[in-house]
Amino acid sequence: MFIADSIDTLITELPDLSNVSSAQSRNLGIPDWLKQIEEDISAALAKGVDIRSLVEARAEAIDSLLIELFKLHELQQTELALFAVGGYGRGELSPYSDVDILLLSPDTLNDEDNKKVDAFVARLWDIGIEPGLSVRSVQDCAEVATDITVATNLLEARLLVGNESLSQAPNDIVQQLWSQKDFYEAKMAEARARHLRHNGTEYNLEPDIKKSPGGLRDIHTIGWITKRYFRIGKLYDLVPQEFLTEREFDELMFAEDFLWLIRHHLHHLTGRNENKLLFDYQRDIAERMGYEQTAEDEPNTAVENFMRDYYRCAMQISTLSEMLTSHYYETIIEARLPESERPTKTVLNARFNQVGDQIGIAHHHVFAQHPEAILEMFLLMGQQGIKKIRTRTLRALKIAARGIDQSYRDTELHKQLFLANLKEQNYLYQRLRIMKRYGVLTNYMPQFANLVGLMQYDLFHRYTVDAHILLLVRMLHRFTDPKYKDDFGLVGSIYKRIERKEIIILAAIFHDIAKGRGGDHSELGEIDAIEFCLNHGMSEADAKLIGWLTRYHLLMSMTAQKQDISDPEVVTKFANLVGNVTHLNHLYVLTVADMNATNPQLWNSWRASLMKQLYTQTRRILRADLDAPTNRQEMIATTRQQALAMLDKVDNQHMNREEVLALWDELGDEYFLREIPEAIMWHTEAILNHPPIGRASDSNSEPLIVLREHRELALDAVQIFIYTQNQANLFAVTMAVFDQMNLDVLDARIITATRDFALDSYVLLDRHGTLLTDPESRAELSRRLIEAFKNPQSPKLVQKRLPRRLKNFQVPTTIDFHYNEASRQHVMSLTTLDQPGLLARIGQVFLNEQIEVHAARITTLGERAEDMFYISDRGDAMLSEAKLERLKSILIQQLTPCG
């Protein structure tokens, strides 16, 4: 074979280390030899040689080199033994993997031996190998092996050359210092901590293929804990021991080969020991691994297919690692515990027992003799409050799940059991997660199988579609959890009152079921949902409700975030689409859960208030509430009444009712449509306690600038309120100052009062966290803003590089306009790539084009900025079509990233 011949030849042609020229005296010609090996390995990979052979061949080449160097430096004349440890000890090396070695001696080295070791180590550096080297005596090893990391390395020690009497010493040290139970618990604690550092999920957007859940480390963990007991060399040795089945071994090896292949390309692409699959590399790696992108495909098809396969491999590794490490505990450790420490067994029925906090089959024929027991077991788990399964049962379940076919799905008893599982809310998320991982859910619902590992190549959708759906189910449960009462007060109370919770659960499962098929996933999902519900004996009314929720699951979030819900016509149109309060309640609950399960950073007080406002106004319309505000004037009056009620409850000597009402009369209708009562009270007190404000050119008068904490939108968020006389460049210069001080705008409300005063409120992300704690930072912001208002030249923008993550995404800039009759302004909807200084650049274009900004809504969704601006010309007149086209053209040109 090519690789065998090539590597054997290269090893044979290792330069003669005993007879080298002076030019080669330091590196011995070894770098060229190593380079040739790597080139031959890459050539072999291109010819179809499997990655496992190449990973092992590279380790064999390094073996031969280290053995020859050991001899060259006369270390064979000492008592030393040279061991490969770590991944190298397993005989695995990727292009830039660490070469971890141990020089072990029976006793402390003498000076002469130390000199030989120093020369050996210096030679390794000279030839370009940066070793992870330890030089220890047996006693030294025994002292440091109390550390679990050191003990693990010793467990994998493989003798290369030298003192053969020490060949078993590293393993013996571990056996003496660590009991099976202690070693197992230490490795499991280590794995849990590692998983937490990577968000506890296989579905990270930029996974570490070595250390993330489902990474190579999870395979290593299986080997580590079993080596401690079985004294094996390779993972396959567990198969004859009947600890691992042939099929499980094949699944692990297939997944490991996939990760090794990624790692090979990742190392070559970066030129270093890189294991993080960053956005920067994902497209290139996909191409190198043969994922093709055709002209007919969507722009991200190749990379999304590649990442889907990665996530599927990661889930497979994670599932097997979880199962096999538990299997080790149950069969090796638990079985040897004193009777008093073993879990108690309780009979649940003829088919299942509860063992401690786990459920298990009564005998190994349960699933074969009673196919319905597959679904019955999960129902029992919910009813009995059990969320774990014994590993012998998991193995049987995995095999039994393969038998779930159309005949199984058509059986009435199975349909009833599946629906019963969805009606049982206890541990539903955990049960569905296990059903997915072991093939029950994906076989019972073949549409769901297509979603496993399916991702969208963006920063907004943080999870794969299958993970997102299950997280949505978990989020629904949180609505009933007292711990989250403050976060989800209204939506939680609504969800608790919904008796048929399986309606929303099914809508959650089906809302994204058709993603990845092409076409409108909402419409296709509606068809699937109705068919499934009717097939499972649900009423036509229930089926239609679930189908409607599936089809319109984006309606509420899109309306709240992208339309002006202070406009009664917008709310009325939404209410007409919803139709009745039952639909509204279900849609509101589903929408809030969906947003929370899409991206943890998506849900904040701003979006919560938008959803609550839209829900409340729509509910009043649908219930024909005679006291509800149904037009702009009634909505304004309601907001003023609520704010006035808050004033009456506050004992504030700095404000009296007459002054407050006089001020409010000057602030204008738009202000009371767009602000909430609590913010109105904050603004009112600040304005009344501030000296009267004149023109910006008046040196004796300064704008009002006040700040307060606003942690609901983001950690370290600050709300700033600016009250000053309006001027043409106010928005532009404000954005420029924020940009100069590296402040990101999360939300903006820009309002002009009736007496030509600007009431601008912004929520800023203070990355340094100093605005509220450092008086100098606050003073600096105020000073810069006031100076900018007094000197209305074109603001100077700071040039900034596009962040690394954003460089990997293409978001075309799109701009749409529509005229709002109520406000007599154009609404400009802009979608573009989120980028440094975005709002400052938009503000400068508005300034140059003499555009007045009356209000803005700032929305960032991952790498996408989706912003709305209410605009007119300087005279508050309607913009012409020609002006709009010019504005659109200039903005698209200005917002196209240059890199």
N, C-alpha and C positions, 0 to 999 in steps of 0.2 A: 504493500500500500504506500501511497505517496508520503503520508505523514510519518509512518514508521521508518521508511527508508531515509527521509529527509532528516528527521531528528537523530536517528542513529548515526547518520553520516556526520552531522554537525558535532555530536558528542565525540565521535571518534576523532574528528579533526580539531579537537581542543588543542590550542597551541602548546608546543612543548615548553612547559614552564621551567624546565631545568636548563634550557639553552636559548636565551633570548638576547636580542641586540640591546645596546644601550638606549636606543630610541624607544624600545618597548619596556625598559626596565621597571617603569612604574606601573603601567597598565597591562603589560604582558600581551598586548594585542587582544585582550578579552573584550573591550567594548565593541570592536568590530564583529567579534564572534557572537556576542549577545544580540547585536543588531541584525545579523544574518539569521539567527534563530527566530527572531520576532517577524522578520520578513517572510520566512518560510512558513511560520504558523499562520500568518495572514493569508498567504497564498493557498495553503491547505484548506483554510476556512472557506475561501472563495470557491474552491473546487468541491465543496460539499462534505468535507471531513467534519465529524461531529465535534462540538465544542468541548465535550468532556475529555476526549482524547487529547485535545490541544492544551487544556488546562493542566492535565496530568503530565503531558510531555514537557511543558515549560518547567514544571517542578522537577522533573527528572534531569533536565539540562542543568538547572541550578544545583541539584544534588551532585552531579559529576564535577561541576566547577568547584564547589566548596570542598569536596573530598580531595581534589588535587591541590588546592591552596592549603588545606590543612597539612598535607604531606610536604608541600614546598617549604612551609615555615617550621618544619620539624616538630609539629605538635603531636605526631604519632609517637614520638620518643618520650612524651610526658604521660601522666596518668589521666589526661583529659579525655572526655568523650564529647563529640559534637552532635547535638540534637537539632532537628527541625521541630519547631513548636508553632502553635497557632494554626492558621489556615495552611501554612506551609507544612506543618506537621501532618496535616491530613492529606498532603500530596496535591494541594490545589494552589495554583498561582495564576492570577490575571496579570496583564501586561505591567501594571504599576503597583501590584500588591506589595504589602510589607513582606520582607524576607526576615521572619522571626527565627532566631537561633539561640541556642543555649550551649555554653561551654561549661560542662560539669566536671568537677574534680572530687576525689574522695576527701581531700583535705585542703587546707589553705595553700595556695600556690607559693612557690619560692620566687625569688627575684628573677632568676634566669627564665623560668616558665612565664612569668609576667611579661618579660621583654618579648618573648615569642608571640604571646597573645596580642600584645600591642602592635607588633609588626603585621600580624594576621589581620587585625581590625583595620589598620591603616591601609593595607592592600585592598580590602573590600571597598573602602571609600575611593581609592585611586581608580579602581576599575568601574566605578559608577554604581555600585550597590550600596544603598543606605540601609544597613541592617538594623533590625530591632534586636539588639544583642544583650544577653545577660551572661555574666561570668560568675558562677557561684560554686561553692562547695556543697556537698550533700547537706551539711548542717545549716548552711545559709538557706538552702531551698526549704528545709523543714521549718525554718523560722518565718519565712515570707509566705509560705503556702497556706497560712491561716487566712490569707486574703483570697476570696473566691475567684478573682480574675487570674491570679497566679496559679492557683490550684487547677483551674480549667486548662491553662496553657500546659502545665505539667502532664495533665491527663492525656494530652494529644502529642506528647513528645515522641519523636521517631528518631532512633539512632541512625546517624549517617556514617560515622567513622570514629575510631578511637577506642577507648577502654570499654570493651564489651561487657565487663563485669558490672558496669553501671547501667546496662541497657534497660533494666526494669526499675531502676532507682526512682525516677520521677513518678511513675505510677504507684510504686509502693509507698512513697511519701504521702500521696493523696489518700490512699486506702487507709493509712494509719491515722491521718489527721481528721478525716471527714467520714462520718457515718453516712449510710445511704440516705437517711431521712434529712440530716442536716444539709448535705450537698444538694438534694432535691429542692428543699425549701429555699436555699440560698439562690439557686439558679432560677426558680420561679419568681422570687422577689426581684431579682435582677431583670427578668423578662418583663414583669409588670411595670417596673420603673421605666424601662426602655420604651415600652408601648405608650406609656403616658407622655413621654417626651415627644412622641410622634402622633399625638391627639387620639391615641387608642383606636385608630381605624386603619384599615388597609387602603382607604380611599383618599389619601392626601393628594393634593393637586401636583405637588413636586415631591414625590416619595423618595426616601432613601432606600435603595434596593437591597441594602445590607441590613439596616437596623430597624426600618419601619415594620409594623405588624405585617406578617406575610412575606417578609424579606428573608435573605439567606440566613440571618441569625436564628430564625425560628426553626430552620432545618438543623442548624448546628446544635440547638438546644436539645433536640431529640437525641442526637448522637452523644452529647455530653452526659446527660443523666443516665443513659443506658450503658455507656462505657464504664461508668462507675460500678455497675453491677455485673454486666455480662462480660466485661473485659474484651470487647470486640475491637477490630481495627477499622472495618468499613461498615456503613449502614446496612449493606445487604446481609451482613452476618446476623442481623436480627431476624431475617426470614426463616432460616433453619431453626432458630430458637422459638419460632412461632409467636414472636412478639409483634412482628410486622408481616402483613400478608403480601404476596407477590404484587397484587393490584395496587395496594397502598404504596409499596416501594416504587413501582413504575410511575404512579402519579407524582410522587415526590421528585423523582429523577427528571421527569419531563419538565416540571415547574422549575427545578434547579437549573436545568440546561437553559431554559428560557432566560432566567435571570443572569446566568453566566454569559450568555450571548450579549445581553444588554451591557453587562459590565465590561466585556471585551471592547465593544464599540465606544462605550463611554470613556474608558481609559485612553484609547487611541485618539478620540475626538478632543479630549482636554489636555492630553499629555501629562496626566498626573493620576494619583489614586483617588479619583472622584467617584462617589457612589450615589450622589444626589441627582435624581433625574429631573433637573430643572427645566423650565419652559425653554430656556436657551438651547437645550440639546434635544428636546423631544422630537422635533421635526426631522433633524438630521439622523437621529437614531432610527426613527421609523423608516426612513429612506434606506439606510444601510442594511436594515433587516428585511428589506424587500416589500414593504407596504407601499403599494403604488397609488398614485393620485392621477386620475384621468381627467380629461377636459370636462366630462359630463358630471363629475363628482362635485359635491359641495366643497368649499375651500379647505376645510379641515378634516376631510374624510380619512385620509391616510393616517394622520397622527391620532385621530380619535379611535380608529380601528386598532392601532398599535397599543394605545393606552387601555383600551377595553381588554385586550388579551393580557396585558400586564396585570390589571386588576383581578381578572379571573384566576390567573396563576397565584397571585398574592392571597386571594381568598382560599384557594385550594390548600396552599401551604399553611396558612393560619389555622384552617379547620383541622387539618391532619395533625399539626403540632399540638393544638389544644387537646385533641382527642388522645393522641399517643402519650403525651406527658401525663394526662389524667389516668390513662390506662396503666402507666408505669406505677403511679401512686397506688392505684387500687389493687394491682396484682402483686407488687413487690413490697411496698411499704405498709399499706393498710393491712394486708394479710398477715403481717408479722407483728402488728401492734398487740398489746395486751387486750384481753377480752373487754375490759372496762373502757378502753379507748376506741373500740371499733364502733362504727355507726349502727344504730338500732334499725332492725328491719320490721316494717309494718305491712301487713297484707291489705292492699286496696281493693282488689277483686281477684278473680281467678287468673287474670292475665298480667296484672301489674302489682309490684311491691314498691313501697317507699323505703329507701335505705338512707338513713340520715336525712339530708336535705335534697336527695336525688330520687328520681323515679327509675325503675328498672323492670324489664320483662321477667315474668315468673319462670319461663323456660325458653330455650332458643328456638322453639317452633311457633311462638306466639304469632308473629307477623305472617308466617306461611299458612298457618291454619286459620287465622282470623285477619284477613286483609284490612277490615275496618278498624282494627286495633291501632293502625298507624295514626289515624285521626283521633281515635278515642284517647290515645295516650296524651296528646296535646290538650284535649279538653279536660282530662283529669288533672293535668298540671295546673290549669287555670283554676279549676274548682278547689283543688287542695293546696294551692299556693306554693307550687313546686316550680323552680325555674332551671333546674339542672337535670341531666340525664346520665345514667351510668354508661361507661364507655362500651361495655359489652352490648348494651342496648343500642348505642349510637352506631356501632358497626352493623348490627342487624338492621337498623333503620335505613342506613345508607344502601344496603343491598335491596331491602324491601321497596324502597322508593323507586328503584329502577322498574319495578313492575306496575307502577301507576300509569295506566294507558287509557285509551278512550273508553274501554269497557268498564274500567274502574271508575272513571269520571261519570259514566252514565248510570251507575248504581244509585238508587234513591237513598239508601242508608248512608252512603258516603257523602252525598249532597247535603243531607240533613246534618251530618257530623261536621262538615266544613262550615256551614252557616252557624252551627252552634258554637264553634270555636270563635267566630267573629263576634257573636253576641256576648261571650264570656270575656269581660274586659280585663280580668286579673292577669297580669304578666303577658298581655297580648303582644307587646313589642318583642319581648324575649322569645316567646313561642314562635312568632312569625320569623324571627331571625334564625332560629334553629331549623325551622321548616325550609327556609331558603338554602341555608348552608349545606344541608344534608339531602337536598333534592326533592323534598316533599312538595314545597310550594311551586317550584319550577316545573315539576311534572304534572301537578294537578292543574296548574294554570300555564299552559305552554307559552302564552303571550308574555308572561312574566320572565320566562327563561331568556327572552331576547333582550331584556333590560339589564341583565347581570353584567356589571362592568361597563355598561354604556355611559359614556361621559360626553360632556360638551366642553370643547376646548376654549374655555374662557375663565375669568376670575369671579364671575357672578355665581355660577352653579358650582358650589363647593363639593358636591358629592355626585357619585354615579346615580343613575335614575333609580336603581333598585334600592340603594342605601337611602336615597331621599324619601322614597315612598314609606319605608319602614320608620324613618325618623319622623315623618309626618304623623304616623300612628302613635309614636311615643309622645309627640307634642300634644296630641289630643288628650292623652292620659294626664299630662301635666295640667291641663285646664281643670282637672278635678282634684289636683294635689294642693293641700293648704300651703305648702312651701312656696307656691308660685301665685298665690292669691293676689299679691300686690302687683305682679307683672301682668296678670290677665284677668282683672276684676270683672269687667263687663262680659267679655267673651266666655270666661269661665262660668259665670252664672247662667248664661244662655245654654252652654253645652250641658251643664248639669240637668237642665230642665228638659232636654231632648231625651225622650224615653227610648226610642229606637236608635241607639248609637251605631248599630251595624249599618244603618243607612249611610252615615258619614264615613265609617270605616271602608265600606265598599267604594264610595266616591273617592276616598283617598287612594285606594289600590288602583282604581281605574283612571284617575285624572291624567296620569302620564303614561298609561299602558301602551299607547300607540306611538311613543317617541321612537325615532330611528327608522320608521317605515316609509317616510316621505309623505307629503300631503299634510293636512291640518290634523295634528295629533288629538286635538280636542274633539273634532267631529268624528274621527275614526274611533276614538275611545268611547264616545257616546254609543256607537253601534255595538261595540264589544260589551259595554256595561249592561245595556238593555237585554242583549241576547243571554248573557250569563245569568242575570237576575231571573228572567222568565224561565230559563232552563232549570233553575234551582227552586222553582215553585213559588217565587215571590209574586206579589200582586202586580198587576199592570201599573197601578199608581206608584208603587214603590220603585219599580223598574224605571218608570219615566222620570221620577225625581232624581234617582241616582244618575241616569243618563243626562238629565239637565245640568246637574252639578258638574258632571264630567265635562260637558261641552262649554259651560260658562265659568269654569273655575278661575279664569283670569279676569273676568269682567269687573269685579269689585276693585281689585288692586289697580287695574289699568285706569278705571274711572277716577279713583281717589288720587292717584299719583300724576296722571297726565291730563286731567281736565280740571276746570275751575269749579270745585264743588260749593263755592260760595254763591254760584249762579243757580237760582232755583230751577231754571230750565234744564240744566245738566242733571240735577237731582231727580227732577220729574221724569226725564227720559230714562234714567237708570231704574227708577221705581216701576215704570211701565214694562221694562224688560224683565224685571224680577217677578212682578205679578202678584205675590202675596207674602205675608209675613213668614209663613213656613219656609218658603224658598229663601227668603232673606236671612232668617236665623241660621239655616244650614250653610248658606253661602258665606256668611260672615265668619262662622267657626272654621270652615274649610280654608278660607282665604288666609286668615291669621295663622293657622297651623302651617299652611303651605309656605308662607313667607318665612316663617321661623325655621322651617326644615330645609329651605333652599340655601340659606346663608346666615350663619349666626349673627353676622354684622348687619344684616338687612333690617332687622326689627329694632326700632328705636321709638322714642316718645313722639317724634314728628309723624312717623307712619302710623303709629298707634292712634294719635289724635285724628289723623285724616280718616282712618277706617271707622273710628267711633263716630266722628261727625257725619260721615256718609250714612252709616247704619242708622243713627238716631233720626236724621232728617228723612230718610227713606221710610223708616218704620212709621213715622208720624203721617206721612202721605198715605201709606198703605192702610193704616188704621183709620184714616179719615178723621184725624184728631183736629177738632174745631179750634183748639187753642194753639195749634202748631203754626209757626211762621211759614207762610207759603209763598212769600215774595221777598224781594230785597229789603224793603222798608220794615217788614215784620221781623226779619232776621236781625237787622240792625237794632231795632227796639229791644228785642230779646237779649242780645248781647249787652246792651247798655244797662238793662234792668239787672242782669246777673252781676255785672261789675259793680253797680250801685249797691246791690245787696251785700257784696263783699266789703264795700266801703263802710256801710252802716255797722258791720260787725267789728271794725277795727277802730280802736281808740287812738286816733292820730291827730295831734294838735297842729300838725303842719298842713293839714288839708281840711277844708270845710266844704260842705255840699255845694254851696253857691259857686265857689271857685272851680270845683271839679266840673260842674255842669257847664260853666262858661267856657272852660278849656275844651271840653268834649264837643261843644257846638262848633269850635274852630277846626277840629281835627278831620272832619269829613266822613262821609258814609263809607268810603273804601276801607278806612282804618277799622271800623267796627265789623265789617264783613270778614276781614282777614286776620284779626287778632282775637285771642281768647281772653276771657275776663281777667285771669290771673296776670297775664302780661300787661293788660291795659292798666291795672292797678300799679304795677311796677313802674311803667312809663309815666303815669300821671303823677305819682309822688316825686319822681326824679325831675320832671318838668317844672312842677310848682315850686320846688326847692332850689331851682337854678335861676340865676339872674336873668332878666329879660334879654332876648337874643336879637341883635340887629343884623345888618348886612355882613357878609363875610369880610368885606373890606374895612369894616369898623374894628379898629384895633382894641377898642374898649369892650368888645363883645366877643365871647367865644362860644362855639357850639357845645351842646351837652353831649358828653360821651361817658356812658356808665357801663360797667361790666358786672357779670355775676356768673357763678358756676352753673354749668348745664350738662351734667354727667349722663343724662338720659340718652343723648344721641351718640356719645362716645366718651370713653375715658379721657379725661383732660380736655373736655370740650368747654368752651367759654362763650357765653352769650353777650354780645355787645349791642347797645342801643345808642343810635346817633340821632340827635334832634337838632336841626339847623335849618337856616333858610335855604330853599331849593336853589340849585344852580345847574347849569347845563352839563358840567362834567363830573357831577357828584359821584355817580356810580363808577365811572372810569378811574377817578383818582383814589376812591376808596379801595377798589380792587387792586390797584397798583401798590398801595401802601401795605395791604395784607400780603401781597406777593413778596414785597421787599422784606417783610419780617417773617417769611416762611410760615404763614398762617393759611390753612386750607379752609375754604368756606364749605360748610355742610348744609346750611340752610340760609335762605335770605328772604326777607320781606321788605319790599321797597315801596313806600306809600307817600304820596304827596297830599298834605292837608289842604283845606279850603283856603287858608291864608298864605299859600305858597311856601309852606314849611315841609321839609322832608322828615319823615319818621322811618328810619331805616333800622331794621333789626337783623343781625347776623349771628349764626352759630358757627364758631371757629374751632378748628382742631389745633390746640396749642401743643405742638410736639415736644417742646422743651418743658412744658408744665410750669411756666414761671409767671404768666400774666396775672394770676390771682395771688401769688405768694411773694412776688418781687415787685415792690413799688416802682423801681426803676424801669422795669419792663412795661408796666402799665403806663407810666408817665411817658415813656418813649413812644408807645403806640399812639397815645393821645396827642403828643407833640407833633408827630409825623402827619396825623390826620388833619389837625388844625392848620398846619403849615401848608399842606396840600390844598385844603379848601380856600386858603387865602391867596394862593398862587395858582390860578387855574390854567397853567400851561399844559401841554400834552404830557401826560405822566410818563416817567422813565420806567421801562420794564426791565426786569432782571432776566438775563438769559440763563436757562437751566437745561441740563441734560435730561433726556427722557429716561425714567427709571428702567432698570434691567428688565423687570417683569413685563412692562408695557411694550417693550420693543418687539415682543413676540406675537403681538396681536394686530390685526388690521381691522379697524372699525371705520368704515367710510363715513365721512361727514354728510349728514342729510339735514336739510332745513325745510320746514313747511310753515306756511302762514295761514291764519284764518282770522277773519274780522269778528270781534266780539261787540255785538250791538249794545249790550248793557253798559260796558265800560267805554265804548267808542274808541277802542284801541285794537291794534293788531296783536295777536298772540303768535309769537315765534317759537316753534318747537324745534329744538336742535339736538341731534344725536351725533356724538363724535368720540374719538379716543380720549379718555381722561388723560390729562397731561399737565405738567407744571405750568403755572401761570395762565391756565385756560381762561378763567373769568377776567383776569387783567387784560388779556389779549382781546377778548370779546368787548370789554369795556372801551378799549382804545379804538376799536373799529366803530363802535357806537358814537364815540366822541368825534372822530374824524368825519363821520357821515351825518352828524347833527341829529342823532337819534336820542330821544328821551326815553328812559326806562322808568316805568311806573310801578312795576312789580316783577318779581322773579321767583322761580321755584327751582332749586338746585337738587338734582338727584344723581348720585353716582352708584352705578350697579356694576361692581367688579371693575373691568377695564373700560366700561362704557359710561360716558356722561350723557344724561338725558335731561336737559334743562329747558325751562320755559321762561319767556320774557314777554311782558306786556309793554308794547312800545308805541310811540307816535313820533311825529316830528317835534321840533322845538316849540312850536305853537300849539301843541296838543291836537293837531289836525291829523286826519287820516293819511297814511302813506300811499303814494301812487304805486301802480304796478311796476313801473320802470324803476322806482326807488327800491322796491322790495327785491327785484331781480338783481340790481346792483349790490345791494346789501348781502344777498345770498352768495353771489359770486365772490365777493371780497372775503367773506367769512370762510368759505370753503378753501380758498387759497391760503388764508392765514392759519387755518387750523390743521392743515395737512402736515403731519410730523416730518421733520427733516432727518430724524434719527437721533 
